[in-house]
Amino acid sequence: MSNPTDASGSSSSNHHNFSLISIFSKVILDSSNYNDWMQNIKMDLRSENKEYVLEKELNEIDEENATPEELASYKKHYDDTTKVACIMVATMTPELQRFYEDYWPYEMNKDLVEKYHKQARQVKYEVIKSLMACKMKVEESVCGHVQRMQHNVECLVRLNVHYDEELAIDIALNSLPSCYDQFILTYHLNNSETTLAQLHNLL
């Protein structure tokens, strides 16, 4: 696509400044961290009022017959789209860069959602399912049981799932067999401010 020109005929290569200071320290997209990467991308774009290019497709216009307002709007969209595409591709692994280097942000975002967001959603479901179904057997080591539950909680954190610490503790306590009923009663009376890791130590 050729660069659009504004009403005065100047090239759109004269871009407004757009901060790229921190892109190399940001999360680099691979096949396992789509949610974290997209959160960083959106925060950067939101600060520059360019987040809209992820949801709004850039459509060609007839520049010769367009009004000055239509041409200015298209030029801004084109400029923003070009800059955002550069940021998105610059924060990917080399393999993904080669695949997405010719994509606009709208198409890139749509394809990434199909590939990774749904995958992350399925992984999150499986972790929550495992956490909720986790029940300690009477002969099982309580240390190993709580460590397994902590592992599931840590997986949710890596998937960018925000959880309440008290909820995680309640799930852990509910997973204990009936022989721990007295411990649970004593815990609720004396340890209302503990973390899941501290509960592990108490057990």
Short mmCIF file of the C-alpha atoms (twelve columns), coordinates in Angstrom:
data_MODEL
# 
_entry.id   MODEL 
# 
loop_
_atom_site.group_PDB 
_atom_site.id 
_atom_site.type_symbol 
_atom_site.label_atom_id 
_atom_site.label_alt_id 
_atom_site.label_comp_id 
_atom_site.label_asym_id 
_atom_site.label_seq_id 
_atom_site.Cartn_x 
_atom_site.Cartn_y 
_atom_site.Cartn_z 
_atom_site.pdbx_PDB_model_num 
ATOM 1   C CA . MET A 1   0.000   0.000   0.000  1 
ATOM 2   C CA . SER A 2   1.332   3.444   -0.871 1 
ATOM 3   C CA . ASN A 3   1.571   6.034   1.859  1 
ATOM 4   C CA . PRO A 4   -1.474  8.321   1.977  1 
ATOM 5   C CA . THR A 5   -0.923  12.023  1.520  1 
ATOM 6   C CA . ASP A 6   -2.578  14.813  3.421  1 
ATOM 7   C CA . ALA A 7   -4.450  17.753  1.908  1 
ATOM 8   C CA . SER A 8   -1.198  19.605  1.238  1 
ATOM 9   C CA . GLY A 9   0.312   16.620  -0.597 1 
ATOM 10  C CA . SER A 10  2.984   15.833  2.008  1 
ATOM 11  C CA . SER A 11  3.877   12.208  2.690  1 
ATOM 12  C CA . SER A 12  2.612   10.418  5.767  1 
ATOM 13  C CA . SER A 13  6.247   9.518   6.499  1 
ATOM 14  C CA . ASN A 14  6.257   12.690  8.599  1 
ATOM 15  C CA . HIS A 15  4.867   10.804  11.596 1 
ATOM 16  C CA . HIS A 16  4.028   12.312  14.942 1 
ATOM 17  C CA . ASN A 17  6.361   11.175  17.708 1 
ATOM 18  C CA . PHE A 18  5.358   7.869   19.276 1 
ATOM 19  C CA . SER A 19  7.290   6.598   22.271 1 
ATOM 20  C CA . LEU A 20  9.183   3.342   21.696 1 
ATOM 21  C CA . ILE A 21  11.483  3.775   24.696 1 
ATOM 22  C CA . SER A 22  10.468  0.644   26.597 1 
ATOM 23  C CA . ILE A 23  9.566   -1.901  23.909 1 
ATOM 24  C CA . PHE A 24  12.740  -3.947  24.314 1 
ATOM 25  C CA . SER A 25  12.168  -4.399  28.056 1 
ATOM 26  C CA . LYS A 26  8.570   -5.525  27.610 1 
ATOM 27  C CA . VAL A 27  7.203   -9.046  27.568 1 
ATOM 28  C CA . ILE A 28  8.281   -10.868 24.404 1 
ATOM 29  C CA . LEU A 29  5.428   -12.836 22.876 1 
ATOM 30  C CA . ASP A 30  5.914   -16.569 22.530 1 
ATOM 31  C CA . SER A 31  3.407   -19.404 22.506 1 
ATOM 32  C CA . SER A 32  2.854   -19.362 26.290 1 
ATOM 33  C CA . ASN A 33  2.372   -15.744 27.411 1 
ATOM 34  C CA . TYR A 34  -0.212  -14.128 25.138 1 
ATOM 35  C CA . ASN A 35  -2.245  -12.588 27.991 1 
ATOM 36  C CA . ASP A 36  0.761   -10.904 29.649 1 
ATOM 37  C CA . TRP A 37  2.043   -9.652  26.288 1 
ATOM 38  C CA . MET A 38  -1.312  -8.228  25.210 1 
ATOM 39  C CA . GLN A 39  -1.776  -6.519  28.571 1 
ATOM 40  C CA . ASN A 40  1.549   -4.706  28.075 1 
ATOM 41  C CA . ILE A 41  0.699   -3.792  24.483 1 
ATOM 42  C CA . LYS A 42  -2.698  -2.375  25.455 1 
ATOM 43  C CA . MET A 43  -1.241  -0.319  28.307 1 
ATOM 44  C CA . ASP A 44  1.277   1.267   25.920 1 
ATOM 45  C CA . LEU A 45  -1.348  1.980   23.260 1 
ATOM 46  C CA . ARG A 46  -3.852  3.323   25.762 1 
ATOM 47  C CA . SER A 47  -1.331  5.894   26.978 1 
ATOM 48  C CA . GLU A 48  -0.956  7.098   23.362 1 
ATOM 49  C CA . ASN A 49  -4.684  6.876   22.449 1 
ATOM 50  C CA . LYS A 50  -3.921  4.249   19.815 1 
ATOM 51  C CA . GLU A 51  -5.640  1.198   21.288 1 
ATOM 52  C CA . TYR A 52  -8.481  1.586   18.768 1 
ATOM 53  C CA . VAL A 53  -6.352  0.170   15.925 1 
ATOM 54  C CA . LEU A 54  -6.600  -3.300  17.506 1 
ATOM 55  C CA . GLU A 55  -10.382 -3.292  17.071 1 
ATOM 56  C CA . LYS A 56  -10.921 -1.050  14.029 1 
ATOM 57  C CA . GLU A 57  -9.875  -2.342  10.614 1 
ATOM 58  C CA . LEU A 58  -8.000  0.002   8.276  1 
ATOM 59  C CA . ASN A 59  -10.020 0.206   5.056  1 
ATOM 60  C CA . GLU A 60  -8.812  1.804   1.829  1 
ATOM 61  C CA . ILE A 61  -10.457 5.030   0.675  1 
ATOM 62  C CA . ASP A 62  -10.633 6.775   -2.670 1 
ATOM 63  C CA . GLU A 63  -8.149  9.532   -1.895 1 
ATOM 64  C CA . GLU A 64  -8.950  11.524  -5.052 1 
ATOM 65  C CA . ASN A 65  -12.642 11.808  -4.162 1 
ATOM 66  C CA . ALA A 66  -12.360 11.893  -0.368 1 
ATOM 67  C CA . THR A 67  -13.236 14.993  1.624  1 
ATOM 68  C CA . PRO A 68  -10.442 16.687  3.614  1 
ATOM 69  C CA . GLU A 69  -11.992 15.281  6.815  1 
ATOM 70  C CA . GLU A 70  -12.095 11.737  5.427  1 
ATOM 71  C CA . LEU A 71  -8.524  12.008  4.184  1 
ATOM 72  C CA . ALA A 72  -7.257  13.355  7.515  1 
ATOM 73  C CA . SER A 73  -9.056  10.583  9.407  1 
ATOM 74  C CA . TYR A 74  -7.623  7.917   7.109  1 
ATOM 75  C CA . LYS A 75  -4.120  9.386   7.330  1 
ATOM 76  C CA . LYS A 76  -4.230  9.318   11.145 1 
ATOM 77  C CA . HIS A 77  -5.526  5.747   11.155 1 
ATOM 78  C CA . TYR A 78  -2.824  4.690   8.670  1 
ATOM 79  C CA . ASP A 79  -0.062  6.353   10.703 1 
ATOM 80  C CA . ASP A 80  -1.268  4.882   14.004 1 
ATOM 81  C CA . THR A 81  -1.695  1.438   12.454 1 
ATOM 82  C CA . THR A 82  1.826   1.466   11.014 1 
ATOM 83  C CA . LYS A 83  3.397   2.482   14.334 1 
ATOM 84  C CA . VAL A 84  1.419   -0.032  16.376 1 
ATOM 85  C CA . ALA A 85  2.288   -2.829  13.946 1 
ATOM 86  C CA . CYS A 86  5.974   -2.027  14.462 1 
ATOM 87  C CA . ILE A 87  5.614   -2.183  18.245 1 
ATOM 88  C CA . MET A 88  3.684   -5.450  18.172 1 
ATOM 89  C CA . VAL A 89  6.124   -7.205  15.839 1 
ATOM 90  C CA . ALA A 90  9.168   -5.813  17.696 1 
ATOM 91  C CA . THR A 91  7.989   -7.541  20.889 1 
ATOM 92  C CA . MET A 92  7.656   -11.038 19.400 1 
ATOM 93  C CA . THR A 93  10.039  -13.934 19.045 1 
ATOM 94  C CA . PRO A 94  11.896  -14.044 15.690 1 
ATOM 95  C CA . GLU A 95  9.660   -16.862 14.452 1 
ATOM 96  C CA . LEU A 96  6.484   -14.883 15.143 1 
ATOM 97  C CA . GLN A 97  8.048   -11.740 13.692 1 
ATOM 98  C CA . ARG A 98  8.573   -13.475 10.368 1 
ATOM 99  C CA . PHE A 99  4.972   -14.669 10.357 1 
ATOM 100 C CA . TYR A 100 3.335   -11.357 11.318 1 
ATOM 101 C CA . GLU A 101 5.640   -8.790  9.690  1 
ATOM 102 C CA . ASP A 102 3.115   -8.015  6.926  1 
ATOM 103 C CA . TYR A 103 0.010   -7.966  9.145  1 
ATOM 104 C CA . TRP A 104 -1.874  -4.849  10.247 1 
ATOM 105 C CA . PRO A 105 -2.654  -4.706  14.011 1 
ATOM 106 C CA . TYR A 106 -6.364  -5.491  13.503 1 
ATOM 107 C CA . GLU A 107 -5.636  -8.672  11.535 1 
ATOM 108 C CA . MET A 108 -2.730  -9.535  13.846 1 
ATOM 109 C CA . ASN A 109 -4.881  -9.184  16.955 1 
ATOM 110 C CA . LYS A 110 -7.686  -11.249 15.456 1 
ATOM 111 C CA . ASP A 111 -5.332  -14.070 14.501 1 
ATOM 112 C CA . LEU A 112 -3.554  -14.048 17.872 1 
ATOM 113 C CA . VAL A 113 -6.845  -14.225 19.763 1 
ATOM 114 C CA . GLU A 114 -7.806  -17.272 17.730 1 
ATOM 115 C CA . LYS A 115 -4.469  -18.950 18.399 1 
ATOM 116 C CA . TYR A 116 -3.551  -18.044 21.946 1 
ATOM 117 C CA . HIS A 117 -6.405  -16.482 23.915 1 
ATOM 118 C CA . LYS A 118 -8.652  -19.510 23.417 1 
ATOM 119 C CA . GLN A 119 -5.733  -21.772 24.227 1 
ATOM 120 C CA . ALA A 120 -5.069  -19.832 27.461 1 
ATOM 121 C CA . ARG A 121 -8.771  -19.994 28.333 1 
ATOM 122 C CA . GLN A 122 -8.742  -23.786 27.992 1 
ATOM 123 C CA . VAL A 123 -5.593  -24.083 30.114 1 
ATOM 124 C CA . LYS A 124 -7.163  -21.862 32.791 1 
ATOM 125 C CA . TYR A 125 -10.262 -24.056 32.851 1 
ATOM 126 C CA . GLU A 126 -8.194  -27.215 33.270 1 
ATOM 127 C CA . VAL A 127 -6.202  -25.686 36.150 1 
ATOM 128 C CA . ILE A 128 -9.351  -24.484 37.944 1 
ATOM 129 C CA . LYS A 129 -10.979 -27.877 37.380 1 
ATOM 130 C CA . SER A 130 -7.955  -29.592 38.911 1 
ATOM 131 C CA . LEU A 131 -7.902  -27.161 41.843 1 
ATOM 132 C CA . MET A 132 -11.588 -27.591 42.639 1 
ATOM 133 C CA . ALA A 133 -11.433 -31.375 42.337 1 
ATOM 134 C CA . CYS A 134 -8.331  -31.715 44.510 1 
ATOM 135 C CA . LYS A 135 -9.196  -33.751 47.623 1 
ATOM 136 C CA . MET A 136 -6.626  -35.095 50.041 1 
ATOM 137 C CA . LYS A 137 -6.726  -38.825 50.692 1 
ATOM 138 C CA . VAL A 138 -6.420  -39.980 54.298 1 
ATOM 139 C CA . GLU A 139 -3.142  -41.808 53.662 1 
ATOM 140 C CA . GLU A 140 -1.699  -38.958 51.573 1 
ATOM 141 C CA . SER A 141 1.025   -36.591 52.778 1 
ATOM 142 C CA . VAL A 142 -0.517  -33.236 53.676 1 
ATOM 143 C CA . CYS A 143 2.705   -31.542 52.574 1 
ATOM 144 C CA . GLY A 144 2.499   -33.028 49.081 1 
ATOM 145 C CA . HIS A 145 -1.206  -32.261 48.868 1 
ATOM 146 C CA . VAL A 146 -0.832  -28.563 49.718 1 
ATOM 147 C CA . GLN A 147 2.174   -28.237 47.423 1 
ATOM 148 C CA . ARG A 148 0.030   -29.586 44.567 1 
ATOM 149 C CA . MET A 149 -2.638  -27.007 45.352 1 
ATOM 150 C CA . GLN A 150 -0.029  -24.232 45.533 1 
ATOM 151 C CA . HIS A 151 1.226   -25.307 42.124 1 
ATOM 152 C CA . ASN A 152 -2.278  -24.917 40.670 1 
ATOM 153 C CA . VAL A 153 -2.637  -21.462 42.222 1 
ATOM 154 C CA . GLU A 154 0.762   -20.426 40.825 1 
ATOM 155 C CA . CYS A 155 -0.384  -21.620 37.384 1 
ATOM 156 C CA . LEU A 156 -3.420  -19.331 37.642 1 
ATOM 157 C CA . VAL A 157 -1.169  -16.397 38.530 1 
ATOM 158 C CA . ARG A 158 0.983   -17.067 35.450 1 
ATOM 159 C CA . LEU A 159 -2.222  -17.101 33.372 1 
ATOM 160 C CA . ASN A 160 -2.972  -13.608 34.701 1 
ATOM 161 C CA . VAL A 161 -5.939  -14.828 36.777 1 
ATOM 162 C CA . HIS A 162 -6.579  -12.602 39.772 1 
ATOM 163 C CA . TYR A 163 -7.729  -14.551 42.794 1 
ATOM 164 C CA . ASP A 164 -8.551  -13.766 46.412 1 
ATOM 165 C CA . GLU A 165 -6.025  -15.238 48.869 1 
ATOM 166 C CA . GLU A 166 -8.801  -16.119 51.301 1 
ATOM 167 C CA . LEU A 167 -10.635 -17.991 48.550 1 
ATOM 168 C CA . ALA A 168 -7.529  -20.042 47.783 1 
ATOM 169 C CA . ILE A 169 -7.182  -20.879 51.494 1 
ATOM 170 C CA . ASP A 170 -10.855 -21.840 51.755 1 
ATOM 171 C CA . ILE A 171 -10.478 -24.170 48.765 1 
ATOM 172 C CA . ALA A 172 -7.385  -25.717 50.359 1 
ATOM 173 C CA . LEU A 173 -9.119  -26.205 53.719 1 
ATOM 174 C CA . ASN A 174 -12.175 -27.702 52.022 1 
ATOM 175 C CA . SER A 175 -9.933  -30.232 50.296 1 
ATOM 176 C CA . LEU A 176 -8.735  -31.705 53.605 1 
ATOM 177 C CA . PRO A 177 -10.285 -34.914 54.957 1 
ATOM 178 C CA . SER A 178 -12.581 -34.910 57.997 1 
ATOM 179 C CA . CYS A 179 -9.734  -35.742 60.379 1 
ATOM 180 C CA . TYR A 180 -8.633  -32.107 59.945 1 
ATOM 181 C CA . ASP A 181 -11.976 -30.659 61.115 1 
ATOM 182 C CA . GLN A 182 -10.557 -29.576 64.477 1 
ATOM 183 C CA . PHE A 183 -7.558  -27.976 62.779 1 
ATOM 184 C CA . ILE A 184 -9.887  -26.045 60.436 1 
ATOM 185 C CA . LEU A 185 -11.962 -24.811 63.365 1 
ATOM 186 C CA . THR A 186 -8.857  -23.687 65.251 1 
ATOM 187 C CA . TYR A 187 -7.454  -22.061 62.107 1 
ATOM 188 C CA . HIS A 188 -10.558 -19.924 61.586 1 
ATOM 189 C CA . LEU A 189 -10.434 -18.792 65.202 1 
ATOM 190 C CA . ASN A 190 -6.755  -17.832 65.240 1 
ATOM 191 C CA . ASN A 191 -5.282  -17.330 61.727 1 
ATOM 192 C CA . SER A 192 -7.527  -15.052 59.694 1 
ATOM 193 C CA . GLU A 193 -4.624  -13.153 58.063 1 
ATOM 194 C CA . THR A 194 -2.414  -15.997 56.859 1 
ATOM 195 C CA . THR A 195 -1.414  -16.738 53.276 1 
ATOM 196 C CA . LEU A 196 -1.632  -20.072 51.464 1 
ATOM 197 C CA . ALA A 197 2.106   -20.566 51.989 1 
ATOM 198 C CA . GLN A 198 1.710   -19.912 55.723 1 
ATOM 199 C CA . LEU A 199 -1.169  -22.386 55.865 1 
ATOM 200 C CA . HIS A 200 1.167   -24.949 54.374 1 
ATOM 201 C CA . ASN A 201 3.615   -24.360 57.239 1 
ATOM 202 C CA . LEU A 202 0.847   -24.662 59.824 1 
ATOM 203 C CA . LEU A 203 -0.199  -28.012 58.442 1 
# 
